[in-house]
């Protein structure tokens, strides 16, 4: 018994061109995805009532600016390591 909470952060590389990189940050509670940030969409999208509420708040504040920077910091910064493997 209890609760299950998970955050999944992914960099999806579709080609060696750095323009083809996508950053996804998903928040899951009890095996249901509540909210997701997708760098291609450029904002948070909620999939449950709680997720929609948070998406509206997070898209208005400094949280969104931080997520927008993750594509550059995490994905593009690690692309040479990924492509060399």
C-alpha distances in whole Angstrom, upper triangle without the diagonal:
4,7,9,13,16,20,22,26,28,32,34,37,39,43,44,45,43,44,41,38,35,32,29,26,23,20,17,14,11,14,16,19,20,23,26,29,32,35,37,36,36,33,30,29,26,24,22,23,22,23,26,27,26,28,31,31,30,33,35,35,35,32,33,36,34,32,36,37,34,36,39,37,35,36,40,40,38,40,42,40,38,42,43,40
4,7,10,13,17,20,23,26,30,32,35,38,41,42,43,41,41,39,36,33,30,27,24,20,17,14,11,9,12,15,17,18,21,23,26,29,32,34,33,33,30,27,26,23,22,20,21,19,20,24,23,22,25,28,27,27,30,32,31,31,28,30,33,31,29,33,34,31,33,36,34,32,33,37,37,36,38,40,38,36,40,41,39
4,7,10,14,16,20,23,27,28,32,34,38,39,40,38,38,36,33,29,26,23,20,17,14,11,8,6,10,12,14,14,17,19,22,25,28,31,29,29,27,23,22,20,19,17,18,16,17,20,20,19,21,24,24,23,26,28,28,28,25,27,29,27,26,29,30,28,30,33,31,29,30,34,34,33,34,37,35,34,37,39,37
4,7,10,13,17,19,23,25,28,31,34,36,37,34,34,32,29,26,23,20,17,14,11,8,6,5,7,10,11,12,15,17,20,22,25,28,27,27,25,21,21,18,17,16,18,16,16,19,20,18,20,23,23,22,25,27,27,27,23,25,27,25,23,27,28,25,27,30,28,26,27,30,31,29,31,34,32,30,33,35,33
4,7,10,14,17,20,22,26,28,32,33,34,31,31,30,26,23,20,17,14,11,8,6,5,6,8,9,10,10,12,14,17,19,22,25,24,24,21,18,18,16,15,15,17,14,13,17,18,16,17,21,20,19,21,24,23,23,19,21,24,21,20,23,24,21,23,26,25,22,24,27,28,26,28,31,29,28,31,33,31
4,6,10,13,17,19,22,25,28,29,30,28,28,26,23,20,17,14,11,8,6,5,6,8,8,10,9,10,11,12,14,17,19,22,22,21,20,16,17,15,15,15,18,15,14,18,18,16,17,20,20,18,21,23,22,22,18,19,22,19,17,21,21,18,20,23,22,19,20,24,24,23,24,28,26,24,27,29,27
4,7,10,14,16,19,22,25,26,27,24,25,23,19,17,13,10,7,6,5,6,9,12,11,11,9,10,10,10,11,14,16,19,19,18,17,14,15,14,15,16,18,15,13,17,18,15,15,19,18,16,18,21,20,19,15,16,18,16,14,17,18,15,16,19,18,15,17,20,21,20,21,25,23,21,25,27,25
4,6,10,12,16,19,22,23,24,21,22,20,16,14,11,8,6,5,7,8,11,14,12,12,10,12,11,9,11,12,14,17,17,17,16,14,15,15,15,17,20,18,15,18,20,17,16,20,20,17,19,22,21,20,17,17,19,16,13,16,17,13,14,18,17,14,14,18,18,17,18,22,20,18,21,24,22
4,7,10,13,16,19,20,21,18,18,17,13,11,7,6,4,6,9,11,15,17,15,16,13,14,12,10,9,10,12,14,15,15,15,13,15,16,17,19,22,20,17,19,21,18,17,20,20,17,18,21,20,19,15,15,16,14,11,13,14,10,11,14,13,10,10,14,15,14,15,18,17,15,18,21,20
4,6,10,13,15,16,17,15,16,14,10,8,6,5,6,9,12,14,17,20,17,17,14,16,14,11,10,10,11,13,15,15,15,15,16,18,18,21,24,22,19,21,23,20,19,22,22,19,20,23,22,21,18,17,18,16,12,14,14,10,10,13,13,9,8,12,13,12,12,16,15,13,15,18,17
4,6,10,12,13,14,11,12,10,7,6,5,6,9,12,15,17,21,23,21,21,18,19,17,13,12,10,10,12,14,14,16,16,18,20,21,24,27,25,22,23,25,23,21,24,24,21,21,24,23,21,19,17,18,16,13,13,13,10,8,11,11,8,6,9,11,9,9,13,13,10,12,15,15
4,6,9,11,12,11,11,8,6,5,6,8,11,13,17,19,23,24,22,21,18,20,18,14,13,11,10,11,14,15,17,17,18,21,21,24,27,26,23,24,27,24,22,25,26,23,22,26,25,24,21,19,20,19,15,15,16,13,10,13,14,11,8,10,13,11,10,14,14,11,12,15,15
4,6,7,9,8,9,6,5,7,9,11,15,17,21,23,26,28,25,25,22,24,22,18,16,13,12,12,16,17,19,20,21,24,25,28,31,30,26,28,30,28,25,28,29,26,25,28,28,26,24,22,22,21,18,17,17,14,11,13,15,12,9,10,12,11,8,11,12,9,9,13,13
4,7,8,9,9,5,6,8,12,14,17,19,23,25,28,30,27,26,24,26,23,20,18,15,14,13,16,18,21,22,22,25,25,29,32,32,28,29,32,29,27,29,31,28,26,30,30,29,26,24,24,23,20,19,19,17,14,16,18,16,12,12,16,14,11,14,15,12,11,15,15
4,5,7,8,6,8,11,14,17,20,22,26,28,32,34,30,30,27,29,27,23,21,18,16,15,19,20,23,25,25,28,29,32,35,35,31,32,35,32,30,32,33,30,29,32,32,30,28,26,25,25,22,20,20,19,15,16,18,16,13,12,15,14,10,12,14,11,9,13,14
4,6,8,7,9,12,15,18,21,24,28,30,34,36,33,32,29,31,29,25,23,19,17,17,21,21,24,26,28,31,31,35,38,37,33,34,36,34,31,34,35,31,30,33,33,31,29,26,26,25,22,21,20,18,15,15,17,16,12,11,13,12,8,9,12,10,7,11,12
4,5,6,8,12,15,18,21,24,28,30,34,36,34,33,30,31,28,24,22,18,16,15,19,19,23,25,26,30,31,34,37,36,32,33,35,33,30,32,33,30,28,31,31,29,27,25,24,23,21,19,18,17,14,14,16,16,12,10,13,13,10,11,14,13,11,14,16
4,5,6,9,12,15,19,22,25,28,32,34,32,31,28,29,26,22,19,16,13,13,17,17,20,22,24,27,29,32,35,34,30,31,33,30,27,29,30,26,25,28,27,25,24,21,20,20,18,15,15,14,10,10,13,12,9,7,10,11,8,10,13,12,11,14,16
4,6,8,11,15,18,21,25,28,31,34,31,30,27,28,24,21,18,14,11,10,14,14,18,20,22,26,27,31,33,32,28,29,31,29,25,27,28,25,23,26,26,24,23,20,19,19,17,14,14,14,11,11,14,14,11,9,13,14,11,14,16,15,14,18,20
4,7,10,13,17,19,23,26,29,32,29,28,24,26,23,19,17,13,11,10,14,14,18,20,21,24,25,29,32,31,27,28,30,28,25,27,28,25,23,26,27,25,24,21,20,20,17,15,16,15,11,12,15,14,11,10,14,14,11,14,16,14,13,17,18
4,7,10,13,16,20,23,26,29,26,25,22,23,20,16,14,11,9,9,13,13,16,17,19,22,23,27,29,29,25,26,28,25,23,25,26,23,21,24,24,23,21,18,18,17,14,13,13,11,8,10,12,11,7,7,11,11,9,12,14,12,12,16,17
4,7,10,13,17,19,23,25,23,22,18,19,16,13,10,7,6,6,10,10,13,14,15,18,20,23,26,25,21,22,24,22,19,22,23,19,18,22,22,20,18,16,16,15,12,11,12,10,7,10,12,11,8,9,13,13,11,15,16,14,15,18,19
4,7,10,14,16,20,23,21,20,16,17,14,10,8,6,5,8,10,10,11,12,14,17,18,21,24,22,19,20,22,19,17,20,20,17,16,19,19,18,15,13,14,12,9,9,10,7,6,9,10,9,7,10,12,12,12,16,16,14,16,19,20
4,6,10,13,16,19,17,16,12,13,11,7,6,5,6,9,10,10,10,10,11,13,15,18,20,19,15,17,19,16,14,17,18,15,15,19,19,18,14,13,14,13,9,10,12,9,9,13,13,11,10,13,15,15,15,19,19,17,19,22,22
4,7,10,14,17,15,14,11,11,8,6,5,7,9,12,12,11,11,9,11,12,13,16,18,16,13,15,17,14,12,16,16,13,14,17,17,16,12,11,14,12,8,11,12,10,10,14,14,12,12,15,17,16,17,21,20,19,21,24,23
4,6,10,13,11,10,7,8,6,4,6,9,12,14,13,14,12,9,10,10,11,13,15,14,11,13,15,13,12,15,16,13,15,18,18,18,14,14,16,15,12,14,16,13,14,18,18,15,15,19,20,20,20,24,23,21,24,27,26
4,7,10,10,8,6,6,5,6,9,12,15,17,16,16,14,11,11,10,10,11,13,11,9,12,13,11,11,15,15,13,15,18,18,18,14,15,18,16,13,16,18,16,17,20,20,18,18,22,23,22,24,27,26,24,27,30,28
4,7,6,5,4,6,7,9,12,15,18,20,19,19,17,14,13,11,10,11,13,11,10,13,15,13,14,17,18,16,18,21,21,21,18,18,21,20,17,20,22,19,20,24,23,21,21,25,26,25,26,29,28,26,29,31,30
4,5,5,6,7,10,12,15,18,21,23,22,22,20,16,15,13,11,10,12,10,10,14,15,13,15,18,18,17,20,23,22,23,19,20,24,22,20,23,25,22,24,27,26,24,25,28,29,28,30,33,31,29,32,35,33
4,6,8,10,13,15,19,21,24,26,25,26,23,19,18,15,14,12,14,13,13,17,18,17,18,22,22,21,24,26,26,27,23,24,27,26,23,26,28,26,27,30,29,27,27,31,32,30,32,35,33,31,34,36,34
4,7,9,12,14,17,19,23,24,23,24,22,19,17,15,13,12,15,14,14,17,19,18,18,22,23,22,23,27,27,27,24,24,27,25,23,25,27,24,25,29,28,25,25,29,30,29,30,33,31,29,31,34,32
4,6,9,11,15,17,21,22,20,22,19,16,14,11,9,8,12,11,10,13,15,15,15,19,20,19,21,24,24,25,22,22,25,24,21,24,26,24,24,28,28,25,25,29,30,29,30,33,32,29,32,35,33
4,6,8,11,13,17,18,17,18,16,12,10,8,7,8,11,10,8,11,14,13,12,16,17,16,17,21,21,22,19,18,22,21,18,20,22,20,21,24,24,22,22,25,27,26,27,30,29,27,29,32,31
4,7,11,13,17,18,16,17,14,10,9,6,5,5,8,7,5,8,10,9,9,13,14,13,15,18,18,20,16,16,20,19,17,19,22,20,21,25,25,23,23,26,28,27,28,32,31,29,32,34,33
4,7,10,13,15,13,13,10,7,6,4,6,7,10,8,5,7,9,8,7,10,12,10,12,15,16,17,13,13,16,16,13,15,18,17,18,21,21,20,20,23,25,25,26,29,29,27,29,32,31
4,6,10,12,10,10,8,5,5,7,8,11,13,12,8,10,12,10,8,12,13,11,11,15,16,16,13,12,15,14,11,13,15,14,14,18,18,17,17,20,22,21,22,26,26,23,26,29,28
4,7,9,8,7,6,4,6,9,11,14,16,15,11,12,14,11,9,12,13,10,10,13,14,14,11,9,11,11,8,9,12,11,11,15,15,14,14,17,19,19,20,24,24,22,24,27,27
4,5,5,6,6,7,8,11,13,16,19,18,14,15,17,15,12,15,16,13,12,16,16,16,13,11,13,13,9,9,12,11,10,13,15,14,13,15,18,18,18,22,22,20,22,25,25
4,5,5,7,9,11,15,17,20,22,21,17,18,20,17,14,16,17,14,13,16,16,15,13,10,11,11,8,7,9,9,7,10,13,12,11,12,15,16,16,19,21,19,20,24,24
4,5,8,11,12,15,17,21,23,23,19,18,21,19,16,18,19,17,14,18,19,18,17,13,14,15,12,10,13,12,10,13,16,15,13,14,17,18,17,21,22,20,21,24,25
4,6,8,9,13,15,18,20,20,16,15,18,16,13,14,17,14,12,15,17,17,15,12,14,15,12,10,14,14,12,15,18,17,16,17,20,21,21,24,25,23,24,28,28
4,7,10,13,16,19,20,20,16,15,17,15,12,13,15,12,9,12,14,14,12,8,10,11,9,7,11,11,11,13,16,16,15,16,19,20,20,24,25,23,25,28,29
4,7,10,13,16,17,16,13,12,13,12,8,10,11,9,6,10,11,12,10,7,9,11,9,8,12,12,13,15,17,17,17,19,21,22,22,26,27,25,27,30,31
4,7,10,12,14,13,9,9,11,8,5,8,9,7,6,10,11,12,10,8,11,12,9,10,14,14,14,17,18,18,18,20,22,23,24,27,28,26,28,31,31
4,7,10,11,11,7,7,10,9,6,8,11,10,9,13,14,16,13,11,15,16,13,14,17,17,17,20,22,21,20,23,25,26,26,30,30,28,30,33,33
4,6,7,8,4,4,7,7,6,8,11,10,11,14,16,17,15,14,17,18,15,17,20,19,20,23,24,23,23,26,28,28,28,32,32,30,32,35,35
4,7,8,6,6,10,10,9,12,14,14,15,18,19,21,18,17,21,21,18,20,23,22,22,26,26,25,25,28,30,29,30,33,33,31,33,36,35
4,5,5,6,8,10,10,12,14,15,16,18,20,22,19,19,23,23,20,22,25,24,25,29,29,27,27,30,32,32,33,36,36,33,36,39,38
4,5,5,6,9,10,11,13,14,16,18,19,22,19,19,23,23,21,24,27,26,27,30,31,29,30,33,34,34,35,39,39,36,39,42,41
4,6,5,6,9,10,11,12,14,16,17,19,17,17,21,21,19,22,25,24,25,28,28,27,28,31,32,32,34,37,37,35,37,40,39
4,5,5,6,9,10,10,12,14,15,17,15,15,18,18,16,19,21,20,22,25,25,24,25,28,29,29,30,34,33,31,34,37,36
4,5,5,6,9,10,10,13,15,17,15,14,18,19,17,19,22,22,23,26,26,26,26,29,31,31,32,35,35,33,36,39,38
4,6,5,7,9,10,12,13,16,14,14,18,19,18,20,23,22,24,27,27,27,28,30,32,32,33,37,37,35,38,41,40
4,5,5,6,8,10,11,13,11,11,15,15,14,17,19,19,21,24,24,23,24,27,28,29,30,34,34,32,35,38,37
4,5,5,6,9,10,12,10,9,13,14,12,14,17,17,19,22,22,22,22,25,26,27,28,32,32,30,33,36,36
4,6,5,7,9,12,11,10,14,16,14,16,19,20,21,24,24,24,25,27,29,30,31,35,35,33,36,39,39
4,6,5,7,10,9,9,13,14,14,15,18,19,21,23,23,24,25,27,28,30,31,35,35,34,36,39,39
4,5,5,7,6,6,9,10,10,12,15,15,17,19,20,20,21,23,25,26,27,31,31,30,32,35,35
4,6,8,7,5,9,11,10,11,14,15,16,19,20,20,21,23,24,26,27,30,31,30,32,35,35
4,7,8,7,9,12,12,13,16,17,19,21,21,23,24,25,26,28,29,33,34,33,35,38,38
4,5,6,8,10,11,12,14,16,18,19,20,21,23,24,25,27,28,32,32,32,34,37,37
4,5,5,6,9,10,11,13,16,17,16,18,20,21,22,24,26,29,29,29,32,34,35
4,6,5,6,9,10,11,14,15,15,16,18,20,20,22,24,27,27,27,29,32,32
4,5,5,6,9,10,12,14,14,15,17,18,19,21,22,26,27,26,28,31,31
4,5,5,7,9,11,12,13,14,16,17,18,20,21,24,25,25,27,30,31
4,5,5,7,10,11,10,12,14,15,15,18,19,22,23,23,25,28,28
4,5,5,8,10,10,10,12,14,15,16,18,21,21,21,23,26,26
4,6,6,8,9,11,11,12,14,16,17,20,21,21,22,25,26
4,5,5,6,8,10,10,11,14,15,18,19,19,21,23,25
4,5,5,5,7,9,10,11,13,16,17,16,19,21,22
4,6,6,5,6,8,10,11,14,15,14,16,19,20
4,6,6,5,6,9,10,13,14,14,16,18,20
4,6,6,5,8,10,13,13,14,16,18,19
4,6,5,6,9,11,11,11,14,16,17
4,5,5,6,10,10,9,12,14,15
4,5,5,8,10,10,11,13,15
4,6,7,9,10,12,13,15
4,6,5,6,9,10,11
4,5,5,6,8,10
4,5,5,6,9
4,6,5,7
4,6,6
4,6
4
